[in-house]
Amino acid sequence: MSMIRKGKCKTMTCLLAQLFPSSSTCFINRHNFSSPRSLQSPSPILLLVPSGSCGAFSSSAFRRWCSGSGETRGMANRTVSSVQSLQSSDSISHLSQREAAEIDEILMGSLGFSVDQLMELAGLSVATAIAEVYRSSDYNRVLAICGPGNNGGDGLVAVRHLHHFGYKPFVCYPKRTRKPLYDGVVTQLESLSVPFLSVDDLPMNLSNDFDILVDAMFGFSYHGTPRPPFDYLIQMLLSLQNHDQMHPESPAVVSIDIPSGWHVEEGDISGVGIKPDMLVSLTAPKLCAKRFSGPHHFLGGRFVPPSVIEKYKLQLPPYPGTSMCVRIGKPPQIDISALRENYISPEFLEDQVEADPFDQFKNWFADAVAAGLREPNAMALSTAGKDGKPSSRIVLLKGVDKDGFAWYTNYQSRKAREISENPHASLLFYWDGLNRQVRVEGYVEKVSEEESEQYFHTRPRGSQIGAIVSKQSTVIPGRHILHEDYKELEAKFSDGSLIPKPKHWGGYRLKPELFEFWQGQQSRLHDRIRYFPEVIDGKRVWKIDRLAP
């Protein structure tokens, strides 16, 4: 059975009403979009958005996190998803059948867990692992084949969660367990109009009707040879075991805890058993998992108590963020050329856009914030010096009004040197969860010293000290130099006195000369709306064009 620790969330406080003031440039304080870097010290979410600012967005976007501190976001600050975990299978504990049974007894005995609690958490872990790898847009039709025991119950609960995740699940449950717990889950699925299929109802070729097959027939406590109708069902899964790339239509097979028909410790003894594409181990992998050779092995079981870990000397991987599952072993090799996304978005039409591109940006930015996208104010800043060689980096938008887009940095950095040689630059916002991009091109100038001074003192004191310590873009002998200088200044200003803004630090503002709004669409027929200034009757207006994708 799987267990999970109660999830907490990181702080993300968004005051959009302050982002677009009617007159002077406003500042988006860094702490409004970030949180403590440690995943062990999360805080509640507070999300404040203006009335009517919420747009359409994907449900997966809400699971994204804000992290990091500093004006430029680095790769080291990214939250790691469970798919990215690279825990070695050899370094993780594997349980024997006896140990697995003992741990279940302890959980449901002295530790006070009930069967339905463990089943709920196991099913949620399974559904989360499936959603991590098999997107509902590509693998929508799911058939769960459920046995009469707890493993089958885990499968039923997983189906309920998959339904809410946007999948279209079906259930084959030939030997129902007549107990209130199982009857209750069946009732829940029936209330969601999830179809139940008998063995006779199943098509001869499951590939034609299903994209994912969930094997929830037998768990670690099962002994002996599978009996009818499960022997037949296992044979149906075996008939699909063709991983040849010439047959990509074969559905993915996902086994819960133990591939049905395997020995819990020795694995597929006969060598002709189910070879699932994904195995979701629960609480801890069983010994047979060492013989799993499929591309996706996940662990679910987030709330294994310290007493159990200590008693059984368990070595388990840490769960990233608030994820319900964690990948074991390295992800499979990926054909980069085959990576693609078929975007599904509402059409973005000329008669729907704002006449003023700043207002259009305001609307889309509000959608990105409402969707919970991590650091929606992150933007790629591209510059080029007099040599014409371009360079790009991610910086954070700190203010926007009719005068332009503002950010802050070191005036001695590479981007600052290039801007001084060539004041033309571009900004790119990419909001993955909404299938949107915004490109802004224009002329760059420094903000006033007064504005820089004002913003500098809204930053966390640690960031103020960091701006003094870091001689950005220069070569240093090691990270220890930064730490030493930082500690020295931290001690100097430990009395809470005002930290002076360094003269080499301040803001820039890009004054737009072109906007392009991009909305991803199916078959690469993307929407591209460009705003370009024109002078008509002596008045500067924005001309709106549609560009071919």
HUFEN-V665948 format. One record per residue. N is the residue number from 1. PSI is psi in degrees with one decimal (NA if undefined). Layout:
n/psi
N/PSI
N/PSI
//
This chain:
n/psi
1/154.1
2/150.1
3/159.7
4/141.4
5/145.1
6/128.6
7/143.0
8/164.9
9/157.4
10/161.2
11/137.0
12/102.2
13/120.2
14/119.0
15/82.5
16/-24.7
17/-23.7
18/-9.0
19/-34.6
20/73.8
21/164.8
22/-21.7
23/-96.5
24/157.4
25/135.4
26/167.5
27/136.6
28/100.1
29/139.0
30/-38.9
31/-11.9
32/-19.9
33/13.0
34/-178.3
35/174.6
36/135.6
37/-28.6
38/133.9
39/-6.3
40/-4.7
41/61.2
42/166.3
43/164.2
44/155.7
45/137.4
46/116.8
47/114.9
48/121.2
49/153.6
50/152.6
51/131.8
52/7.7
53/-7.5
54/129.2
55/-172.7
56/141.9
57/162.5
58/149.1
59/-30.1
60/-21.0
61/-27.8
62/-14.5
63/-1.0
64/153.6
65/151.5
66/134.7
67/167.9
68/160.9
69/141.3
70/162.3
71/-24.7
72/130.9
73/129.4
74/164.6
75/-31.1
76/-15.8
77/-4.5
78/139.3
79/133.4
80/124.9
81/165.4
82/-26.3
83/-26.7
84/-8.1
85/138.0
86/41.9
87/131.1
88/131.6
89/-32.7
90/-25.5
91/-2.0
92/142.2
93/144.2
94/137.3
95/143.3
96/170.7
97/-40.7
98/-44.7
99/-40.8
100/-42.2
101/-40.7
102/-42.6
103/-40.4
104/-41.1
105/-39.7
106/-44.5
107/-43.7
108/2.0
109/-100.4
110/-23.4
111/-5.2
112/14.5
113/147.8
114/162.7
115/-41.8
116/-32.9
117/-47.8
118/-38.5
119/-40.9
120/-44.9
121/-35.6
122/-46.4
123/-38.3
124/-39.3
125/-42.3
126/-47.3
127/-39.1
128/-41.6
129/-42.6
130/-45.1
131/-27.3
132/-34.8
133/-42.1
134/99.2
135/142.3
136/-24.2
137/-24.9
138/-30.4
139/76.2
140/-36.1
141/119.0
142/130.0
143/119.9
144/121.6
145/111.1
146/133.3
147/-177.3
148/-8.1
149/-160.0
150/-32.4
151/-40.6
152/-37.8
153/-39.9
154/-40.2
155/-40.5
156/-43.9
157/-40.4
158/-38.7
159/-42.2
160/-45.1
161/-39.4
162/-37.2
163/-45.9
164/-20.0
165/-5.9
166/5.2
167/166.8
168/90.6
169/153.6
170/157.4
171/132.9
172/111.9
173/72.4
174/-27.4
175/81.5
176/140.1
177/116.2
178/73.4
179/150.5
180/-38.5
181/-49.3
182/-40.2
183/-36.8
184/-43.2
185/-39.4
186/-43.8
187/-41.0
188/-42.3
189/-38.5
190/-34.6
191/-21.7
192/4.2
193/32.9
194/122.2
195/138.5
196/125.6
197/136.7
198/168.9
199/-38.0
200/-25.3
201/-18.5
202/139.3
203/153.2
204/-38.0
205/104.1
206/-19.3
207/-26.9
208/-22.3
209/-12.8
210/147.0
211/-27.0
212/135.8
213/120.0
214/117.6
215/99.3
216/40.0
217/-53.1
218/141.9
219/-161.6
220/-16.2
221/-3.6
222/141.3
223/156.2
224/-169.7
225/134.9
226/137.3
227/164.7
228/144.6
229/8.7
230/-27.4
231/-39.7
232/-40.8
233/-39.4
234/-39.4
235/-34.9
236/-40.2
237/-39.0
238/-34.2
239/-16.9
240/-1.6
241/74.1
242/101.6
243/13.0
244/132.2
245/-11.5
246/-7.8
247/64.2
248/-10.8
249/-10.7
250/132.7
251/153.7
252/136.6
253/125.5
254/119.4
255/139.3
256/114.3
257/-53.9
258/126.8
259/126.3
260/133.1
261/-13.7
262/151.3
263/134.9
264/-24.4
265/-37.0
266/-9.9
267/-146.1
268/84.6
269/-41.9
270/-23.3
271/1.5
272/19.9
273/-175.5
274/136.4
275/84.7
276/154.3
277/-27.5
278/138.4
279/125.7
280/99.1
281/148.5
282/137.1
283/-61.5
284/151.0
285/145.7
286/163.3
287/-34.1
288/-21.6
289/-20.6
290/-21.3
291/3.4
292/129.7
293/10.2
294/172.5
295/-18.4
296/108.7
297/119.8
298/155.7
299/133.8
300/138.6
301/66.6
302/-18.3
303/41.6
304/116.7
305/149.9
306/-34.0
307/-37.3
308/-41.9
309/-43.1
310/-44.0
311/-41.1
312/8.4
313/48.5
314/135.1
315/104.6
316/147.7
317/150.7
318/146.0
319/128.6
320/138.5
321/-129.4
322/18.1
323/145.8
324/-5.6
325/163.3
326/136.9
327/140.7
328/127.1
329/171.4
330/146.5
331/157.4
332/158.2
333/137.2
334/134.9
335/102.9
336/-35.9
337/-19.6
338/-5.1
339/120.2
340/158.4
341/129.0
342/96.7
343/138.6
344/109.5
345/155.7
346/148.9
347/145.9
348/100.1
349/155.8
350/-36.4
351/-0.5
352/-14.5
353/159.0
354/150.0
355/-29.0
356/123.3
357/-27.7
358/-38.3
359/-37.6
360/-41.0
361/-42.2
362/-44.1
363/-46.6
364/-36.6
365/-40.7
366/-38.7
367/-42.0
368/-39.4
369/-45.3
370/-30.2
371/-5.8
372/20.7
373/141.5
374/129.1
375/64.5
376/-14.5
377/5.8
378/136.9
379/144.9
380/121.2
381/120.1
382/130.4
383/165.8
384/136.4
385/-164.9
386/-18.3
387/-7.2
388/2.1
389/119.3
390/155.0
391/148.8
392/153.7
393/160.8
394/126.6
395/175.1
396/127.9
397/129.8
398/-2.4
399/147.2
400/135.7
401/-167.8
402/-15.6
403/-19.6
404/-166.8
405/126.4
406/144.3
407/169.4
408/147.1
409/-173.4
410/128.1
411/-3.7
412/8.7
413/171.8
414/-45.2
415/-35.4
416/-41.5
417/-41.9
418/-39.0
419/-36.5
420/-29.8
421/-32.2
422/99.9
423/10.8
424/135.1
425/172.6
426/151.8
427/145.4
428/119.9
429/132.3
430/115.8
431/88.4
432/-44.8
433/-15.7
434/0.8
435/44.1
436/148.2
437/150.7
438/125.7
439/134.1
440/126.2
441/146.6
442/-167.1
443/137.4
444/135.9
445/159.9
446/146.9
447/169.0
448/155.4
449/-33.7
450/-43.4
451/-44.5
452/-43.6
453/-44.3
454/-47.5
455/-40.0
456/-40.8
457/1.0
458/-12.6
459/155.1
460/146.5
461/-34.8
462/-38.6
463/-33.4
464/-45.1
465/-40.8
466/-37.1
467/-31.1
468/-41.5
469/-42.8
470/118.6
471/79.9
472/135.4
473/1.5
474/157.5
475/132.3
476/153.6
477/-17.7
478/166.3
479/-26.1
480/-29.0
481/-43.9
482/-45.0
483/-41.2
484/-47.1
485/-37.4
486/-47.6
487/-36.5
488/-45.7
489/-33.5
490/-41.1
491/-37.7
492/-37.1
493/21.2
494/-14.8
495/1.8
496/8.6
497/161.3
498/131.1
499/120.4
500/138.8
501/129.6
502/146.8
503/-24.0
504/14.1
505/136.0
506/-166.9
507/161.7
508/157.1
509/126.5
510/123.1
511/108.6
512/138.3
513/-8.4
514/138.6
515/142.9
516/127.2
517/125.2
518/128.5
519/118.8
520/140.2
521/168.7
522/151.8
523/27.4
524/20.0
525/62.1
526/156.0
527/131.1
528/113.5
529/122.8
530/137.5
531/126.9
532/133.6
533/140.9
534/155.4
535/116.7
536/121.5
537/39.2
538/7.2
539/135.1
540/122.1
541/163.0
542/120.8
543/136.1
544/123.3
545/152.8
546/130.9
547/146.0
548/141.3
549/NA
//
